[in-house]
Amino acid sequence: MKKDSPRRQIFDAIDYMADEPIGIQVVDVEIDQVDEFKDHPFYLYEGQRLDDMVESIAANGVLNPVIVRKKPGGRLEMLSGHNRMNASKLAGKSTIPAVIKEDLSDEDAYIYVIETNLMQRSFNDLHDSEKGAVLKLRYDKITSQGRRSDIVKELGIMENGDISYEDSKTIDSRGRLAKEYGFSDRKVSRLIRLTHLIDEWKMFVDNESKAFLTGVNLSYLSKEMQRFLYQECEEMGIKLTLKNAEKLKKLNAGKPLDEQTISKFLLKNEKEKIKPKAFQNVKLSAKTYKKYFQNSSNAAEVESIIESALEQYFENRGLKV
């Protein structure tokens, strides 16, 4: 889903000891039996970082097992090791060493996804949308359950045979989150809002300078309207401004936006930024095309014929083009 960035030169989420920790069983699983974690909030490696990983796995295999959970029906779901699995596919591997977790709830699975990414990554190295996912986990009362402490301890043992990851204190409010991460309450709230964005707008926020508040405002739109808005902006060749994102949020607060309202808004407020199209599609019936262009060999020839016919048409009527 996502673009590479110089800020993302980081290590894998979790490393294991050469000797397996007691009680942890590693088995080889078929890669085609493993699904990516639904709504995985972290970026996959691209560019040189991915190339290096592919080269290493091709030569040495996957040295650090991934963590997966068993799903109903027998398939597996990746919790920790998305980059290793992706690189293994590119290296031509059909299996990958894994630790299989069973009977995990969705909340517990998400804890594994978040915590394994944080064990060897600085929070400050994350993109804004990734920070929002971490803060959302903390805010969502999952941290108030003893289950998270158990998982973090287990991951510490899997990492180096001991508990090396300091347990966080229970955090159940934005104020305590703000204090822990050195943010204002408002910044915490805004980062969490980013979790309501579709992937395309998350990428926009993470890869465009000064796009943070634009994303925060767009997060109040339904995901369906976010998708439509993104498609319209792409088609029109425009980059939405913060001012107009704020206007869209206000309009949506009064009455949920629909496609027609969004299209009219863009044409009215962003028309000066709309890039002219290099081509305009025109539909011809199959009967007409067959009648006049059956012997034409390519699109360029068809275009030339149409242009000549139009020139003659306007010339005969004394019209200027």
C-alpha positions as CSV (number, residue, x, y, z in Angstrom):
1,M,0.0,0.0,0.0
2,K,2.7,2.3,0.8
3,K,5.8,4.3,-0.2
4,D,9.3,4.0,1.0
5,S,10.8,6.9,3.0
6,P,14.3,7.7,4.3
7,R,12.8,7.9,7.7
8,R,12.0,4.2,7.6
9,Q,15.5,2.8,7.7
10,I,14.8,0.5,10.6
11,F,15.3,-3.1,11.7
12,D,12.7,-5.9,11.7
13,A,10.1,-5.8,14.4
14,I,11.5,-8.6,16.5
15,D,14.6,-10.8,16.6
16,Y,14.9,-14.2,18.2
17,M,17.8,-15.9,20.0
18,A,19.7,-18.6,18.1
19,D,18.3,-21.0,20.7
20,E,14.5,-21.3,20.9
21,P,13.0,-20.0,24.1
22,I,11.3,-22.6,26.2
23,G,7.8,-23.3,25.2
24,I,8.1,-21.6,21.8
25,Q,7.8,-24.0,18.8
26,V,8.9,-22.9,15.4
27,V,7.5,-24.7,12.3
28,D,7.7,-24.1,8.6
29,V,4.4,-23.0,7.0
30,E,3.3,-22.5,3.4
31,I,3.4,-18.9,2.5
32,D,0.3,-19.2,0.3
33,Q,-1.6,-20.3,3.5
34,V,-0.7,-17.0,5.3
35,D,-2.9,-13.9,4.9
36,E,-1.8,-10.4,5.7
37,F,-3.2,-8.9,8.9
38,K,-6.4,-7.0,8.1
39,D,-5.9,-3.2,8.2
40,H,-2.2,-3.6,8.9
41,P,-1.2,-0.1,10.0
42,F,2.5,-0.1,9.2
43,Y,4.3,0.4,5.9
44,L,6.1,-2.3,4.1
45,Y,9.7,-1.9,3.0
46,E,10.4,-0.7,-0.5
47,G,13.5,0.3,-2.5
48,Q,17.0,-0.6,-1.2
49,R,15.7,-1.8,2.2
50,L,13.5,-4.4,0.5
51,D,16.2,-5.4,-2.0
52,D,18.7,-6.0,0.8
53,M,16.2,-8.2,2.7
54,V,15.3,-10.2,-0.5
55,E,19.0,-10.8,-1.2
56,S,19.7,-11.9,2.4
57,I,16.7,-14.3,2.4
58,A,17.6,-15.7,-1.0
59,A,21.1,-16.5,0.3
60,N,20.4,-17.5,4.0
61,G,16.7,-18.0,4.3
62,V,14.5,-16.4,7.0
63,L,16.6,-16.5,10.2
64,N,14.0,-14.9,12.5
65,P,10.6,-16.7,12.6
66,V,7.5,-14.7,12.0
67,I,4.4,-14.8,14.3
68,V,1.1,-15.9,12.9
69,R,-2.3,-16.8,14.3
70,K,-4.6,-19.7,13.2
71,K,-7.9,-18.6,11.7
72,P,-11.2,-20.5,11.5
73,G,-11.0,-22.8,8.5
74,G,-7.3,-23.5,8.9
75,R,-5.6,-20.5,7.2
76,L,-3.1,-18.4,9.0
77,E,-2.9,-14.6,9.5
78,M,0.4,-12.7,9.8
79,L,1.0,-10.8,13.1
80,S,4.7,-10.0,13.0
81,G,6.8,-10.5,9.9
82,H,5.0,-8.8,7.0
83,N,8.3,-7.6,5.5
84,R,9.9,-11.0,5.8
85,M,7.0,-12.7,4.2
86,N,6.9,-10.2,1.3
87,A,10.7,-10.5,0.8
88,S,10.4,-14.3,0.9
89,K,7.9,-14.3,-1.9
90,L,10.2,-12.1,-4.0
91,A,13.1,-14.4,-3.2
92,G,11.1,-17.4,-4.5
93,K,10.5,-19.1,-1.2
94,S,7.4,-21.2,-0.7
95,T,7.7,-21.7,3.1
96,I,8.6,-19.5,6.1
97,P,9.5,-20.4,9.7
98,A,6.8,-19.3,12.0
99,V,5.5,-19.4,15.6
100,I,1.7,-20.2,15.4
101,K,-0.6,-18.7,18.0
102,E,-4.0,-20.2,18.5
103,D,-7.3,-18.9,20.0
104,L,-6.3,-15.3,19.8
105,S,-9.0,-12.6,20.0
106,D,-8.9,-9.8,17.5
107,E,-7.8,-7.5,20.3
108,D,-4.9,-9.8,21.3
109,A,-3.8,-10.2,17.7
110,Y,-3.7,-6.4,17.3
111,I,-1.5,-6.1,20.4
112,Y,1.0,-8.5,18.8
113,V,1.0,-6.4,15.6
114,I,1.6,-3.1,17.4
115,E,4.0,-4.3,20.2
116,T,6.3,-6.3,17.9
117,N,6.7,-3.2,15.7
118,L,7.6,-1.1,18.7
119,M,10.0,-3.4,20.3
120,Q,12.9,-2.3,18.1
121,R,11.4,0.8,16.5
122,S,11.4,4.3,18.0
123,F,8.0,5.9,18.2
124,N,9.5,9.0,16.6
125,D,10.6,6.9,13.6
126,L,6.9,6.2,12.7
127,H,4.9,8.1,10.1
128,D,2.0,10.1,11.5
129,S,-0.6,7.5,10.5
130,E,1.5,4.8,12.2
131,K,1.7,6.9,15.3
132,G,-2.0,7.2,15.3
133,A,-2.5,3.5,15.2
134,V,-0.2,3.0,18.2
135,L,-2.0,5.7,20.2
136,K,-5.4,4.3,19.2
137,L,-4.3,1.0,20.7
138,R,-3.2,2.7,23.9
139,Y,-6.4,4.7,24.1
140,D,-8.7,1.8,23.5
141,K,-8.7,0.3,26.9
142,I,-6.7,-2.7,25.6
143,T,-3.8,-1.4,27.8
144,S,-6.0,-1.5,30.8
145,Q,-6.3,-5.3,30.5
146,G,-3.7,-7.6,32.0
147,R,-3.6,-9.5,28.8
148,R,-1.4,-6.9,27.2
149,S,1.2,-7.2,29.9
150,D,1.2,-11.0,29.4
151,I,1.8,-10.6,25.6
152,V,4.6,-8.0,26.1
153,K,6.3,-10.3,28.6
154,E,6.1,-13.2,26.2
155,L,7.5,-11.1,23.3
156,G,10.4,-10.1,25.6
157,I,11.2,-13.7,26.2
158,M,11.0,-14.5,22.5
159,E,13.3,-11.6,21.7
160,N,16.2,-12.5,24.0
161,G,15.2,-14.9,26.7
162,D,14.3,-12.2,29.2
163,I,11.9,-9.4,29.7
164,S,13.6,-6.5,28.0
165,Y,10.6,-4.4,27.1
166,E,9.4,-2.2,29.9
167,D,5.7,-2.6,30.6
168,S,3.8,0.7,30.1
169,K,1.5,1.9,32.8
170,T,-2.2,1.7,32.1
171,I,-3.2,4.6,30.0
172,D,-6.9,5.3,29.7
173,S,-7.2,9.0,28.6
174,R,-5.7,11.4,26.1
175,G,-4.2,13.4,29.0
176,R,-2.1,10.4,30.2
177,L,-1.1,9.6,26.6
178,A,-0.1,13.2,26.0
179,K,2.1,13.1,29.1
180,E,3.8,9.8,28.1
181,Y,4.6,10.9,24.5
182,G,5.2,14.5,25.1
183,F,2.3,15.7,23.0
184,S,-0.5,18.1,23.7
185,D,-4.0,16.6,24.3
186,R,-5.0,18.0,20.9
187,K,-2.1,16.4,19.1
188,V,-2.9,13.0,20.5
189,S,-6.6,13.4,19.5
190,R,-5.6,14.5,16.0
191,L,-3.1,11.6,15.5
192,I,-5.8,9.1,16.6
193,R,-8.2,10.7,14.0
194,L,-5.8,9.6,11.3
195,T,-6.8,6.0,12.0
196,H,-10.2,6.9,10.4
197,L,-8.6,7.6,7.0
198,I,-8.6,5.2,4.1
199,D,-5.1,4.1,3.0
200,E,-4.8,6.5,0.1
201,W,-5.3,9.5,2.3
202,K,-3.0,8.1,5.0
203,M,-0.3,7.9,2.3
204,F,-1.1,11.5,1.3
205,V,-0.6,12.7,4.9
206,D,2.6,10.7,5.4
207,N,4.2,11.7,2.1
208,E,3.1,15.3,1.6
209,S,4.6,18.1,3.7
210,K,2.0,20.1,5.7
211,A,-0.8,17.6,5.0
212,F,-1.4,16.5,8.6
213,L,-4.3,18.8,9.3
214,T,-5.8,18.2,5.9
215,G,-5.9,14.5,6.8
216,V,-7.4,15.2,10.2
217,N,-10.3,17.2,8.6
218,L,-10.9,14.5,6.0
219,S,-11.1,11.8,8.7
220,Y,-14.6,13.0,9.6
221,L,-15.9,12.0,6.2
222,S,-17.3,8.5,5.7
223,K,-14.8,6.1,4.1
224,E,-17.0,5.7,1.1
225,M,-16.9,9.5,0.5
226,Q,-13.2,9.6,1.2
227,R,-12.6,7.1,-1.6
228,F,-14.8,9.1,-4.0
229,L,-13.1,12.4,-3.0
230,Y,-9.6,10.8,-3.6
231,Q,-10.7,9.4,-7.0
232,E,-12.1,12.8,-8.0
233,C,-8.9,14.6,-7.0
234,E,-6.8,12.0,-8.9
235,E,-8.9,12.3,-12.0
236,M,-8.9,16.1,-11.9
237,G,-5.2,16.3,-11.1
238,I,-5.6,18.4,-8.0
239,K,-4.1,18.4,-4.5
240,L,-6.7,19.3,-1.9
241,T,-5.9,22.3,0.2
242,L,-6.3,22.5,4.0
243,K,-8.8,25.4,3.6
244,N,-11.0,23.3,1.4
245,A,-10.6,20.2,3.6
246,E,-11.9,22.3,6.5
247,K,-14.9,23.4,4.4
248,L,-15.7,19.8,3.5
249,K,-15.6,18.8,7.2
250,K,-18.1,21.6,8.0
251,L,-20.3,20.6,5.1
252,N,-20.3,17.1,6.3
253,A,-21.2,18.0,9.8
254,G,-24.3,19.7,8.6
255,K,-25.4,16.9,6.3
256,P,-23.3,13.8,5.4
257,L,-21.7,14.5,2.0
258,D,-22.7,12.6,-1.1
259,E,-20.9,12.2,-4.5
260,Q,-22.8,15.0,-6.2
261,T,-22.0,17.5,-3.4
262,I,-18.3,16.6,-3.5
263,S,-18.1,16.9,-7.3
264,K,-19.8,20.3,-7.2
265,F,-17.6,21.5,-4.4
266,L,-14.4,20.5,-6.2
267,L,-15.5,22.2,-9.5
268,K,-16.3,25.4,-7.6
269,N,-13.4,25.6,-5.2
270,E,-10.6,23.8,-6.9
271,K,-11.3,24.6,-10.6
272,E,-8.2,26.8,-11.0
273,K,-6.1,23.8,-10.0
274,I,-7.7,21.3,-12.3
275,K,-5.1,20.2,-14.9
276,P,-6.4,20.0,-18.5
277,K,-6.7,16.5,-19.7
278,A,-4.4,15.4,-22.5
279,F,-7.2,13.2,-23.9
280,Q,-11.0,13.2,-23.9
281,N,-12.8,9.9,-24.3
282,V,-15.6,9.9,-26.9
283,K,-17.8,6.8,-27.3
284,L,-18.8,5.5,-30.8
285,S,-21.3,2.8,-31.3
286,A,-19.9,-0.5,-32.6
287,K,-21.9,-0.1,-35.7
288,T,-20.5,3.4,-36.5
289,Y,-16.9,2.3,-35.7
290,K,-17.2,-0.7,-38.0
291,K,-18.8,1.3,-40.8
292,Y,-16.0,4.0,-40.9
293,F,-12.9,2.5,-39.3
294,Q,-13.0,-1.2,-40.0
295,N,-9.9,-0.9,-42.2
296,S,-8.0,1.5,-39.9
297,S,-5.0,-0.2,-38.3
298,N,-4.5,1.8,-35.1
299,A,-5.8,4.5,-32.8
300,A,-3.6,7.2,-34.3
301,E,-5.0,6.6,-37.7
302,V,-8.6,6.8,-36.4
303,E,-7.8,10.1,-34.6
304,S,-6.3,11.5,-37.8
305,I,-9.4,10.6,-39.8
306,I,-11.8,12.1,-37.2
307,E,-9.7,15.3,-37.0
308,S,-9.7,15.7,-40.8
309,A,-13.5,15.2,-40.9
310,L,-14.1,17.8,-38.1
311,E,-11.9,20.3,-39.9
312,Q,-13.9,19.9,-43.1
313,Y,-17.2,20.0,-41.1
314,F,-16.4,23.4,-39.5
315,E,-14.9,24.8,-42.6
316,N,-18.0,24.1,-44.7
317,R,-20.1,25.9,-42.1
318,G,-17.7,28.9,-41.9
319,L,-17.1,28.2,-38.2
320,K,-13.7,29.1,-36.6
321,V,-12.0,26.5,-34.3
